[in-house]
Each structure stands twice: as structure tokens, then as C-alpha cells.
Amino acid sequence: MPFWTSKKNKPSSAEIDEIRRGAAALIWYHTIDLGHGIVTPGIYDTRPYLKHYGLPRSLKGKTALDIGAASGYFTFELERRGAAATATDLPAWMEHDFGPGYTPDLSVEQARSYLHDPFLFARSVLNSAAERKEINIYDITPQSVGTFDFVLCASVLLHLTDPVKALRRIRSVTKEQAIIATAVRPDAGSDPTALFIGHAKADTWWLPNRACFEAMVKAAGFAKVEWVSEFQLDFRDGKPGHQHGVVRAWV
């Protein structure tokens, strides 16, 4: 059962059934344990991969920002580790860096719900105190969201046409350290290179190799960069996903 669920506010059987129906009615990006035997059917189940992200064991007394939070798995994990957590996501579905030939496979209402409702639903069920801000990553600044001791940005850069600009925005709001994870090109070469895979319908643009990913983070103004891990992030249904690299960066 989640750490913030107490016996004092334990829901009734009828309320648990209502939570189960509500969760089943939504499209989930993340697999999240809502307690009471209810686990959301996310497109990704990040729980088995959590060890690869190198999150600090304790964030007690720290402020933390989860950029591109989606359903909120990482936001609630940062909160579980003691942080005062804030999540960001896009205000509207079409603010993604889609190519000019992109055709939505969701209706306007379905896209709005997918972008916002799972996080809000999970936050309510989990009695989370996490804040949420609707903002494009390119617009993140100290003035727009504040600054944070710890910043996490996971599986966002691959969807951006300008990942270096986004990394500079991440650096601008980081007070101590950031964990950044993105899809990478498995390549042992020492020269920084990136594979451009964008096309007219694309929502995935750049696959940097390790040297390039580290160089991009340094170019954003971080003083020190450490390679944390590399792993393949598969879909929950077993379909192969992108190889991911994770770096820790200090200001």
C-alpha cells in the first residue's frame, strides 16, 4: 500500500470499486500502484527499471521537479523519497514537437484526458501533495516554475526537435543536481554523434550516442556530468523499446 495511505483514511469497499472503475476508464502512460490491489495498466511499467535511474535514496527536505511527468510515476516516487515534488507537462497535446504530417490517433477530448487526467486521478487517490504545472519544457525558467534542488527529466528529449535548448532550460532551474534520461544510439564511438530519425510524421527526433549525450548536457551549462547507466526500456506488453542512457549532472 502506498506510503501516504493510512488506516485512518482507508476507503470503503464501495470507494475502492469506484477507484478501480475510474482507473480503468483512463489511458495510462505509467503503471502505478494505487493501493488496495489496484495497479494502472500503463503503456510502460517503469518499476522494474527504477534502479537504472540512480535516484537519490533520500530526498528528505529537498525540492524536486519532474519534467514531462505524464501519469506521474516518477513524481510520486520522488515524493515517496521525501521531496516536495512538482510535476510539469504540456498544456495541450498538439504542443508536442510533432512533424507537419502528424495525424492524431486520439480525439481532442481523448488527447486532453490522456495528457492530464491520469496524473490528477492518481494524485487524488494517493493523497499526494505534489504540485503540477502545465508548461512546455522550452518555457521552463526560474521565473515560470521556480528553482529546485533536484530535477528529473526522463524520456522527454527524444521527442524534441531542440534537445539542447531544453537542456539549458533544465539547467536554469536546477540548484544542485539533475538526472536526465533519454533514448540513445548504442555506439561505442568516442566522437559525439547523433542519429536524426525525424520525418514528416515523427514524434521522435534525435538518438545521440553516449559521447554526444554527455556533450549536450555539458553544452547546457552543467559543471559536471556522470554516466549512470544504459538499459533497454521495453513496453509493458513486452514490445522492445528504445535503448536509454542516464546521466547525473551537477551545477
Contacts in CASP RR format, 6 or more apart in sequence:
PFRMAT RR
TARGET T0000
AUTHOR 0000-0000-0000
METHOD contacts of the structure
MODEL  1
MPFWTSKKNKPSSAEIDEIRRGAAALIWYHTIDLGHGIVTPGIYDTRPYL
KHYGLPRSLKGKTALDIGAASGYFTFELERRGAAATATDLPAWMEHDFGP
GYTPDLSVEQARSYLHDPFLFARSVLNSAAERKEINIYDITPQSVGTFDF
VLCASVLLHLTDPVKALRRIRSVTKEQAIIATAVRPDAGSDPTALFIGHA
KADTWWLPNRACFEAMVKAAGFAKVEWVSEFQLDFRDGKPGHQHGVVRAW
V
1 35 0 8 1.000
1 36 0 8 1.000
2 33 0 8 1.000
2 34 0 8 1.000
2 35 0 8 1.000
2 76 0 8 1.000
2 80 0 8 1.000
2 126 0 8 1.000
3 80 0 8 1.000
4 79 0 8 1.000
4 126 0 8 1.000
4 127 0 8 1.000
4 128 0 8 1.000
5 35 0 8 1.000
5 126 0 8 1.000
5 127 0 8 1.000
9 127 0 8 1.000
11 19 0 8 1.000
11 36 0 8 1.000
16 36 0 8 1.000
16 38 0 8 1.000
19 34 0 8 1.000
19 36 0 8 1.000
19 38 0 8 1.000
19 125 0 8 1.000
20 38 0 8 1.000
22 121 0 8 1.000
23 34 0 8 1.000
23 38 0 8 1.000
23 40 0 8 1.000
23 121 0 8 1.000
23 125 0 8 1.000
24 41 0 8 1.000
26 40 0 8 1.000
26 113 0 8 1.000
26 114 0 8 1.000
26 117 0 8 1.000
26 118 0 8 1.000
26 121 0 8 1.000
27 110 0 8 1.000
27 113 0 8 1.000
27 114 0 8 1.000
27 118 0 8 1.000
28 40 0 8 1.000
28 41 0 8 1.000
28 42 0 8 1.000
28 43 0 8 1.000
28 71 0 8 1.000
28 118 0 8 1.000
29 42 0 8 1.000
29 43 0 8 1.000
29 44 0 8 1.000
29 70 0 8 1.000
29 71 0 8 1.000
29 114 0 8 1.000
29 118 0 8 1.000
30 40 0 8 1.000
30 42 0 8 1.000
30 43 0 8 1.000
30 44 0 8 1.000
30 45 0 8 1.000
30 46 0 8 1.000
30 70 0 8 1.000
30 71 0 8 1.000
30 72 0 8 1.000
30 73 0 8 1.000
30 118 0 8 1.000
31 39 0 8 1.000
31 40 0 8 1.000
31 41 0 8 1.000
31 42 0 8 1.000
31 44 0 8 1.000
31 45 0 8 1.000
31 46 0 8 1.000
31 47 0 8 1.000
31 73 0 8 1.000
31 236 0 8 1.000
32 39 0 8 1.000
32 40 0 8 1.000
32 42 0 8 1.000
32 71 0 8 1.000
32 72 0 8 1.000
32 73 0 8 1.000
32 76 0 8 1.000
32 122 0 8 1.000
33 39 0 8 1.000
33 47 0 8 1.000
34 40 0 8 1.000
34 122 0 8 1.000
34 125 0 8 1.000
34 126 0 8 1.000
35 125 0 8 1.000
40 71 0 8 1.000
40 118 0 8 1.000
40 122 0 8 1.000
41 236 0 8 1.000
42 71 0 8 1.000
42 236 0 8 1.000
43 235 0 8 1.000
43 236 0 8 1.000
44 233 0 8 1.000
44 235 0 8 1.000
44 236 0 8 1.000
45 236 0 8 1.000
46 73 0 8 1.000
46 74 0 8 1.000
46 233 0 8 1.000
47 73 0 8 1.000
49 231 0 8 1.000
49 233 0 8 1.000
50 77 0 8 1.000
52 228 0 8 1.000
52 229 0 8 1.000
52 231 0 8 1.000
52 244 0 8 1.000
52 246 0 8 1.000
53 152 0 8 1.000
53 154 0 8 1.000
53 179 0 8 1.000
53 181 0 8 1.000
53 228 0 8 1.000
53 229 0 8 1.000
53 246 0 8 1.000
54 179 0 8 1.000
54 228 0 8 1.000
54 229 0 8 1.000
54 246 0 8 1.000
54 248 0 8 1.000
55 77 0 8 1.000
55 78 0 8 1.000
55 81 0 8 1.000
55 152 0 8 1.000
55 179 0 8 1.000
56 62 0 8 1.000
56 81 0 8 1.000
56 150 0 8 1.000
57 81 0 8 1.000
58 81 0 8 1.000
58 82 0 8 1.000
59 78 0 8 1.000
59 81 0 8 1.000
59 82 0 8 1.000
59 83 0 8 1.000
59 149 0 8 1.000
59 150 0 8 1.000
60 81 0 8 1.000
60 82 0 8 1.000
60 83 0 8 1.000
61 82 0 8 1.000
61 83 0 8 1.000
61 84 0 8 1.000
62 82 0 8 1.000
62 83 0 8 1.000
62 84 0 8 1.000
62 149 0 8 1.000
62 150 0 8 1.000
62 176 0 8 1.000
63 83 0 8 1.000
63 84 0 8 1.000
63 85 0 8 1.000
63 86 0 8 1.000
63 147 0 8 1.000
63 148 0 8 1.000
63 149 0 8 1.000
63 150 0 8 1.000
63 175 0 8 1.000
64 78 0 8 1.000
64 79 0 8 1.000
64 83 0 8 1.000
64 84 0 8 1.000
64 85 0 8 1.000
64 86 0 8 1.000
64 148 0 8 1.000
64 149 0 8 1.000
64 150 0 8 1.000
64 151 0 8 1.000
64 152 0 8 1.000
65 85 0 8 1.000
65 86 0 8 1.000
65 87 0 8 1.000
65 88 0 8 1.000
65 145 0 8 1.000
65 148 0 8 1.000
65 150 0 8 1.000
65 151 0 8 1.000
65 152 0 8 1.000
65 173 0 8 1.000
66 72 0 8 1.000
66 74 0 8 1.000
66 75 0 8 1.000
66 78 0 8 1.000
66 85 0 8 1.000
66 86 0 8 1.000
66 87 0 8 1.000
66 88 0 8 1.000
66 152 0 8 1.000
66 154 0 8 1.000
67 88 0 8 1.000
67 137 0 8 1.000
67 140 0 8 1.000
67 151 0 8 1.000
67 152 0 8 1.000
67 153 0 8 1.000
67 156 0 8 1.000
67 170 0 8 1.000
68 87 0 8 1.000
68 88 0 8 1.000
68 89 0 8 1.000
68 90 0 8 1.000
68 137 0 8 1.000
68 153 0 8 1.000
68 154 0 8 1.000
68 156 0 8 1.000
69 75 0 8 1.000
69 87 0 8 1.000
69 88 0 8 1.000
69 89 0 8 1.000
69 119 0 8 1.000
69 132 0 8 1.000
70 89 0 8 1.000
70 118 0 8 1.000
70 119 0 8 1.000
71 118 0 8 1.000
71 119 0 8 1.000
71 122 0 8 1.000
72 87 0 8 1.000
72 118 0 8 1.000
72 119 0 8 1.000
72 122 0 8 1.000
74 152 0 8 1.000
74 154 0 8 1.000
75 85 0 8 1.000
75 86 0 8 1.000
75 87 0 8 1.000
75 119 0 8 1.000
75 128 0 8 1.000
75 130 0 8 1.000
76 85 0 8 1.000
76 122 0 8 1.000
76 123 0 8 1.000
76 126 0 8 1.000
76 128 0 8 1.000
76 130 0 8 1.000
78 85 0 8 1.000
78 150 0 8 1.000
78 152 0 8 1.000
79 85 0 8 1.000
79 128 0 8 1.000
79 129 0 8 1.000
79 130 0 8 1.000
83 149 0 8 1.000
83 150 0 8 1.000
84 129 0 8 1.000
85 128 0 8 1.000
85 129 0 8 1.000
85 130 0 8 1.000
85 131 0 8 1.000
86 130 0 8 1.000
86 131 0 8 1.000
86 132 0 8 1.000
86 133 0 8 1.000
86 145 0 8 1.000
86 148 0 8 1.000
87 119 0 8 1.000
87 130 0 8 1.000
87 131 0 8 1.000
87 132 0 8 1.000
87 133 0 8 1.000
88 132 0 8 1.000
88 133 0 8 1.000
88 134 0 8 1.000
88 135 0 8 1.000
88 137 0 8 1.000
88 140 0 8 1.000
88 145 0 8 1.000
89 115 0 8 1.000
89 116 0 8 1.000
89 119 0 8 1.000
89 132 0 8 1.000
89 134 0 8 1.000
90 96 0 8 1.000
90 115 0 8 1.000
90 134 0 8 1.000
90 135 0 8 1.000
90 136 0 8 1.000
91 134 0 8 1.000
91 135 0 8 1.000
91 136 0 8 1.000
92 112 0 8 1.000
92 115 0 8 1.000
93 104 0 8 1.000
93 106 0 8 1.000
93 108 0 8 1.000
93 111 0 8 1.000
93 112 0 8 1.000
93 114 0 8 1.000
93 115 0 8 1.000
94 104 0 8 1.000
94 111 0 8 1.000
95 136 0 8 1.000
96 159 0 8 1.000
96 203 0 8 1.000
97 159 0 8 1.000
97 160 0 8 1.000
97 161 0 8 1.000
97 203 0 8 1.000
97 205 0 8 1.000
98 201 0 8 1.000
98 202 0 8 1.000
98 203 0 8 1.000
99 198 0 8 1.000
99 199 0 8 1.000
99 200 0 8 1.000
99 201 0 8 1.000
99 202 0 8 1.000
99 203 0 8 1.000
100 200 0 8 1.000
101 200 0 8 1.000
101 201 0 8 1.000
102 200 0 8 1.000
102 201 0 8 1.000
102 202 0 8 1.000
102 203 0 8 1.000
103 201 0 8 1.000
104 111 0 8 1.000
106 114 0 8 1.000
116 134 0 8 1.000
119 132 0 8 1.000
120 132 0 8 1.000
122 128 0 8 1.000
123 130 0 8 1.000
123 132 0 8 1.000
133 144 0 8 1.000
133 145 0 8 1.000
135 144 0 8 1.000
135 145 0 8 1.000
137 153 0 8 1.000
137 156 0 8 1.000
137 160 0 8 1.000
137 166 0 8 1.000
137 169 0 8 1.000
137 170 0 8 1.000
138 162 0 8 1.000
138 165 0 8 1.000
138 166 0 8 1.000
138 169 0 8 1.000
139 169 0 8 1.000
140 169 0 8 1.000
140 170 0 8 1.000
140 172 0 8 1.000
140 173 0 8 1.000
141 169 0 8 1.000
141 172 0 8 1.000
141 173 0 8 1.000
142 172 0 8 1.000
142 173 0 8 1.000
145 173 0 8 1.000
146 173 0 8 1.000
147 173 0 8 1.000
147 174 0 8 1.000
147 175 0 8 1.000
148 173 0 8 1.000
148 174 0 8 1.000
148 175 0 8 1.000
149 175 0 8 1.000
149 176 0 8 1.000
149 177 0 8 1.000
150 174 0 8 1.000
150 176 0 8 1.000
150 177 0 8 1.000
150 178 0 8 1.000
150 179 0 8 1.000
151 170 0 8 1.000
151 173 0 8 1.000
151 174 0 8 1.000
151 177 0 8 1.000
151 178 0 8 1.000
151 179 0 8 1.000
152 178 0 8 1.000
152 179 0 8 1.000
152 180 0 8 1.000
153 166 0 8 1.000
153 170 0 8 1.000
153 178 0 8 1.000
153 179 0 8 1.000
153 180 0 8 1.000
153 181 0 8 1.000
154 179 0 8 1.000
154 180 0 8 1.000
154 181 0 8 1.000
154 182 0 8 1.000
155 181 0 8 1.000
155 182 0 8 1.000
155 183 0 8 1.000
155 233 0 8 1.000
155 244 0 8 1.000
156 166 0 8 1.000
156 182 0 8 1.000
157 163 0 8 1.000
157 166 0 8 1.000
157 167 0 8 1.000
157 180 0 8 1.000
157 182 0 8 1.000
157 183 0 8 1.000
157 206 0 8 1.000
158 182 0 8 1.000
158 183 0 8 1.000
158 204 0 8 1.000
158 205 0 8 1.000
158 206 0 8 1.000
158 207 0 8 1.000
158 242 0 8 1.000
159 203 0 8 1.000
159 204 0 8 1.000
159 205 0 8 1.000
160 166 0 8 1.000
160 205 0 8 1.000
160 206 0 8 1.000
161 205 0 8 1.000
163 182 0 8 1.000
163 205 0 8 1.000
163 206 0 8 1.000
163 208 0 8 1.000
163 216 0 8 1.000
164 216 0 8 1.000
164 219 0 8 1.000
164 220 0 8 1.000
167 180 0 8 1.000
167 216 0 8 1.000
167 217 0 8 1.000
167 219 0 8 1.000
167 220 0 8 1.000
168 220 0 8 1.000
168 221 0 8 1.000
170 178 0 8 1.000
170 180 0 8 1.000
170 220 0 8 1.000
171 178 0 8 1.000
171 220 0 8 1.000
171 221 0 8 1.000
171 222 0 8 1.000
171 249 0 8 1.000
171 251 0 8 1.000
174 222 0 8 1.000
174 249 0 8 1.000
174 251 0 8 1.000
175 251 0 8 1.000
176 250 0 8 1.000
176 251 0 8 1.000
177 248 0 8 1.000
177 249 0 8 1.000
177 250 0 8 1.000
177 251 0 8 1.000
178 222 0 8 1.000
178 248 0 8 1.000
178 249 0 8 1.000
179 228 0 8 1.000
179 246 0 8 1.000
179 247 0 8 1.000
179 248 0 8 1.000
179 249 0 8 1.000
180 217 0 8 1.000
180 246 0 8 1.000
180 247 0 8 1.000
180 249 0 8 1.000
181 244 0 8 1.000
181 245 0 8 1.000
181 246 0 8 1.000
181 247 0 8 1.000
182 208 0 8 1.000
182 213 0 8 1.000
182 244 0 8 1.000
182 245 0 8 1.000
183 204 0 8 1.000
183 207 0 8 1.000
183 242 0 8 1.000
183 243 0 8 1.000
183 244 0 8 1.000
183 245 0 8 1.000
184 207 0 8 1.000
184 208 0 8 1.000
184 209 0 8 1.000
184 210 0 8 1.000
184 213 0 8 1.000
184 230 0 8 1.000
184 242 0 8 1.000
184 243 0 8 1.000
184 244 0 8 1.000
184 245 0 8 1.000
185 193 0 8 1.000
185 194 0 8 1.000
185 195 0 8 1.000
185 207 0 8 1.000
185 208 0 8 1.000
185 209 0 8 1.000
185 243 0 8 1.000
186 209 0 8 1.000
186 230 0 8 1.000
186 243 0 8 1.000
187 193 0 8 1.000
187 209 0 8 1.000
187 210 0 8 1.000
189 209 0 8 1.000
189 211 0 8 1.000
190 211 0 8 1.000
191 211 0 8 1.000
192 208 0 8 1.000
192 209 0 8 1.000
192 211 0 8 1.000
192 212 0 8 1.000
192 214 0 8 1.000
192 215 0 8 1.000
192 216 0 8 1.000
193 208 0 8 1.000
193 209 0 8 1.000
193 211 0 8 1.000
193 212 0 8 1.000
194 206 0 8 1.000
194 207 0 8 1.000
194 208 0 8 1.000
194 209 0 8 1.000
194 212 0 8 1.000
195 206 0 8 1.000
195 207 0 8 1.000
195 208 0 8 1.000
196 205 0 8 1.000
196 206 0 8 1.000
197 204 0 8 1.000
197 205 0 8 1.000
197 206 0 8 1.000
197 207 0 8 1.000
198 204 0 8 1.000
198 205 0 8 1.000
207 242 0 8 1.000
208 216 0 8 1.000
210 227 0 8 1.000
210 230 0 8 1.000
210 245 0 8 1.000
213 245 0 8 1.000
213 247 0 8 1.000
214 225 0 8 1.000
214 227 0 8 1.000
214 247 0 8 1.000
217 225 0 8 1.000
217 247 0 8 1.000
217 249 0 8 1.000
218 225 0 8 1.000
222 249 0 8 1.000
222 250 0 8 1.000
222 251 0 8 1.000
223 250 0 8 1.000
223 251 0 8 1.000
224 249 0 8 1.000
224 250 0 8 1.000
225 247 0 8 1.000
225 248 0 8 1.000
225 249 0 8 1.000
225 250 0 8 1.000
226 247 0 8 1.000
226 248 0 8 1.000
226 249 0 8 1.000
227 245 0 8 1.000
227 246 0 8 1.000
227 247 0 8 1.000
228 245 0 8 1.000
228 246 0 8 1.000
228 247 0 8 1.000
228 248 0 8 1.000
229 245 0 8 1.000
229 246 0 8 1.000
230 243 0 8 1.000
230 244 0 8 1.000
230 245 0 8 1.000
230 246 0 8 1.000
231 243 0 8 1.000
231 244 0 8 1.000
231 245 0 8 1.000
231 246 0 8 1.000
232 240 0 8 1.000
232 241 0 8 1.000
232 242 0 8 1.000
232 243 0 8 1.000
232 244 0 8 1.000
233 241 0 8 1.000
233 242 0 8 1.000
233 243 0 8 1.000
233 244 0 8 1.000
234 240 0 8 1.000
234 241 0 8 1.000
235 241 0 8 1.000
END
